[in-house]
Every structure is written in C-alpha cells, then in structure tokens.
Amino acid sequence: MKNLAITLAVVLLIVLGGIAAGLALLMRGGISARMEPSHIEAAIARKLRRIGIPNQDRQLPNPVPASKEVLAAARAHFADHCAICHANDGSGQTEMGRNLYPRSPDLRQSATQQLTDGEMFYIVENGVRLTGMPGWGDGSEDSKRASWHLVHFIRHLPELTRDEKLEMERLNPKSPEEWREMHEDEEFLQGKEPSTHESTHHH
C-alpha cells in the first residue's frame, strides 16, 4: 500500500511538472503575439488539429473535378477573401499574416500540401479555433462548392505563374485611394493625361 502511494505521488508530481513546464513554455512571452511559436507548440498544435478533424471528414475526396474554370473561380475567390492573410502566392507574407499568432502558414509547403483534400476542406469551411483562421462555410451547397474549388487552388499554389499573380493583384480588395492610383497608372500607360479633377484631388 505504501509503495502504491509513493508511485501515485511520483506520477502526480511528473504530471504537475509537465503541466507547469507546458504553461511556462506557452506563457514565456506573456500574452504577446509577437513571440514566435516554439517547435513543440507547433507540433502539438498540428497534432491537435488533426485529432480535431473527424475521421470521416479527413477521408473525403474532392467531388469537384479540376478544370481551368474551377481554378479561375478559386483564384478570384482566394484573391478577394484569403490573400489579405495568406498573400496571393500563399506565402503568408502580408502585414496581417506576419502578425497573427500563430503566423499565417506558407500554404505551398508540405505542412499544408500533405493534408488530405478532406482536411483542407474542413479547415476552410470550419476554421481553426485559437488561430486567425475563420470558418468561411455557411452550410450551403454554394459554400461547399467554393471551398472544394479552393482546395484545388491551394494544391496549385506551388505552380502559380507570374501572370496569375498579376491577375490576382487586380482582384485584391482595394481602398478608394488604391483604385484611384491604379486608374491613373493605367491611363499613364495608355499615354493619357490625368484629368484636372484627379490632379487637383491628388494635390
């Protein structure tokens, strides 16, 4: 009985020590989002994400056949909704993406590309708790179709061409000032003089 009590006490101390070490690691920078997630944190987060996606969802195949039209639709959708965090090329190198905690991942890398189609779809539709990834799905068939389109586009990101990136830049959300500057640039390239109103407004 005495040996059992000692064993339980040792196990309890190990568990408590592990919890304390984990909390110390997690809170090493307070609540600041400026700290880089540790390798241990990232590994645990990936494991929890995988466990958190139901097995039947992980195994879902993409029901939408890949085509130029599907990629074009998904490219426009990504540029309008996703690029603000993920960047047009999926690198995550945007002001928003670099300052999230955890950082917006590089979708071209194996950590994302090795996910199953079902896992990608689930993440796009439902988001991931305690990250900046929102759930975009509303349960409708249109929403599901758009998410499956995005799965095809995410797979395509490592082969994204320069022309595709330029097209996406034109589709990215813009402020009124950005729209005005883009319009002026296009007029300049066409050899037109900016209008008096635009010149006055610029000054």
C-alpha positions in Angstrom: 0.0 0.0 0.0 2.9 2.3 0.9 4.6 1.6 -2.5 1.4 2.3 -4.3 1.0 5.7 -2.6 4.6 6.6 -3.4 4.1 5.6 -7.1 0.9 7.7 -7.3 2.7 10.6 -5.7 5.6 10.4 -8.2 3.2 10.1 -11.1 1.3 13.1 -9.8 4.5 15.1 -9.5 5.5 14.2 -13.0 2.1 15.3 -14.4 2.1 18.5 -12.5 5.7 19.2 -13.5 4.7 18.6 -17.1 1.7 21.0 -16.9 3.9 23.6 -15.2 6.6 23.3 -17.8 4.0 23.5 -20.6 2.4 26.6 -19.1 5.8 28.2 -18.6 6.7 27.5 -22.3 3.3 28.8 -23.5 3.4 31.9 -21.4 7.1 32.7 -21.8 6.2 35.9 -23.5 3.1 36.7 -21.6 0.1 37.1 -23.9 2.1 38.8 -26.6 1.5 37.7 -30.1 5.0 38.9 -31.1 6.7 35.8 -29.8 7.4 33.0 -32.4 5.6 29.7 -31.5 8.1 27.1 -30.4 8.7 23.9 -32.4 7.0 22.0 -29.6 4.0 24.3 -29.6 3.7 24.0 -33.4 4.0 20.2 -33.3 1.3 19.9 -30.6 -1.0 22.3 -32.5 -0.7 20.3 -35.7 -1.4 17.1 -33.8 -4.4 18.6 -32.1 -5.7 20.0 -35.4 -5.5 16.5 -36.9 -7.3 14.9 -34.0 -9.9 17.7 -34.1 -10.9 16.9 -37.7 -13.4 13.9 -37.7 -12.0 10.9 -39.5 -14.9 10.8 -42.0 -14.2 14.4 -43.0 -10.4 13.7 -43.4 -11.1 11.0 -45.8 -13.5 12.9 -48.1 -12.3 13.1 -51.7 -12.7 16.3 -53.7 -16.0 15.8 -55.6 -15.3 18.7 -57.9 -13.2 17.8 -61.0 -10.2 20.1 -61.6 -10.5 22.4 -64.6 -9.3 25.8 -65.8 -12.7 27.2 -65.0 -12.6 25.9 -61.4 -9.1 27.2 -60.9 -10.1 30.6 -62.3 -13.1 30.9 -59.9 -11.0 29.8 -57.0 -8.2 32.1 -57.9 -10.6 35.1 -57.9 -12.1 33.9 -54.6 -8.7 33.5 -53.0 -7.6 37.0 -54.1 -10.7 38.6 -52.7 -11.1 36.6 -49.4 -7.9 34.9 -48.5 -4.9 36.9 -49.8 -5.1 39.5 -47.1 -3.6 37.0 -44.7 -2.2 34.3 -47.0 -0.8 36.6 -49.8 -1.7 35.9 -53.4 1.1 33.3 -53.7 0.1 31.5 -50.4 3.3 32.5 -48.7 1.6 34.3 -45.8 3.9 37.2 -46.2 1.4 40.0 -45.6 1.1 42.5 -42.8 -1.8 40.6 -41.4 -0.3 37.2 -41.9 3.0 38.0 -40.3 1.4 39.4 -37.2 -1.1 36.6 -36.5 -0.4 34.1 -33.7 0.4 31.6 -34.9 1.8 33.1 -38.1 -0.2 32.6 -41.3 1.4 29.4 -42.8 3.1 29.1 -46.1 0.4 27.1 -48.0 2.9 26.0 -50.6 4.9 24.0 -48.0 4.5 20.3 -47.1 2.7 21.0 -43.8 -0.3 22.2 -45.9 0.3 20.3 -49.1 0.4 16.9 -47.3 -3.1 17.5 -45.8 -5.8 15.4 -47.4 -8.4 17.2 -49.6 -10.9 16.5 -46.8 -8.7 18.1 -44.2 -8.2 21.2 -46.3 -12.0 21.4 -47.0 -12.8 21.1 -43.3 -10.4 23.9 -42.3 -11.7 26.3 -45.0 -15.3 25.5 -44.1 -15.0 25.5 -40.3 -11.8 27.4 -39.4 -9.4 26.6 -36.6 -10.0 27.7 -33.0 -7.4 29.9 -31.3 -5.9 30.9 -34.6 -6.7 33.7 -37.1 -8.3 31.2 -39.4 -12.1 31.8 -39.6 -14.7 29.4 -40.7 -16.0 30.5 -44.1 -18.7 27.9 -44.6 -22.4 28.6 -44.1 -23.5 25.0 -44.8 -25.0 25.8 -48.2 -24.1 23.9 -51.3 -22.7 27.0 -52.9 -20.4 27.5 -49.9 -19.2 23.8 -50.1 -18.6 24.0 -53.8 -16.5 27.2 -53.3 -14.5 25.5 -50.6 -13.8 22.5 -52.8 -12.7 24.9 -55.5 -10.2 26.5 -53.1 -8.8 23.0 -52.3 -7.8 22.7 -55.9 -6.3 26.2 -55.9 -4.3 25.6 -52.7 -2.9 22.4 -54.4 -2.0 24.7 -57.4 -0.2 27.3 -55.4 3.4 25.9 -55.7 3.0 26.2 -59.5 1.3 29.6 -59.5 2.5 31.6 -62.6 3.6 35.3 -62.7 0.5 36.1 -64.9 -1.8 34.5 -62.4 -0.3 36.6 -59.6 -0.7 39.8 -61.6 -4.3 38.9 -62.3 -4.9 38.3 -58.6 -3.4 41.7 -57.7 -6.1 43.3 -59.8 -8.7 41.3 -57.9 -7.4 42.1 -54.4 -9.7 44.4 -52.3 -8.6 48.0 -52.6 -9.2 51.2 -50.9 -10.6 54.2 -52.9 -7.1 55.7 -52.9 -5.6 52.5 -54.3 -8.3 52.3 -57.0 -7.6 55.9 -58.0 -3.8 55.3 -58.2 -4.4 52.1 -60.3 -6.7 54.0 -62.6 -4.1 56.8 -63.0 -1.3 54.2 -63.7 -3.4 52.6 -66.4 -4.1 56.0 -68.0 -0.4 56.9 -67.9 0.5 53.6 -69.6 -2.1 54.4 -72.3 -0.5 57.8 -72.8 -3.4 59.8 -71.4 -3.0 62.9 -69.2 -4.7 62.7 -65.8 -7.9 64.7 -65.6 -7.9 68.1 -63.8 -10.2 66.7 -61.1 -7.8 63.8 -60.4 -4.8 66.1 -60.4 -6.4 68.5 -58.0 -7.6 65.7 -55.8 -4.1 64.2 -55.8 -2.6 67.5 -54.5 
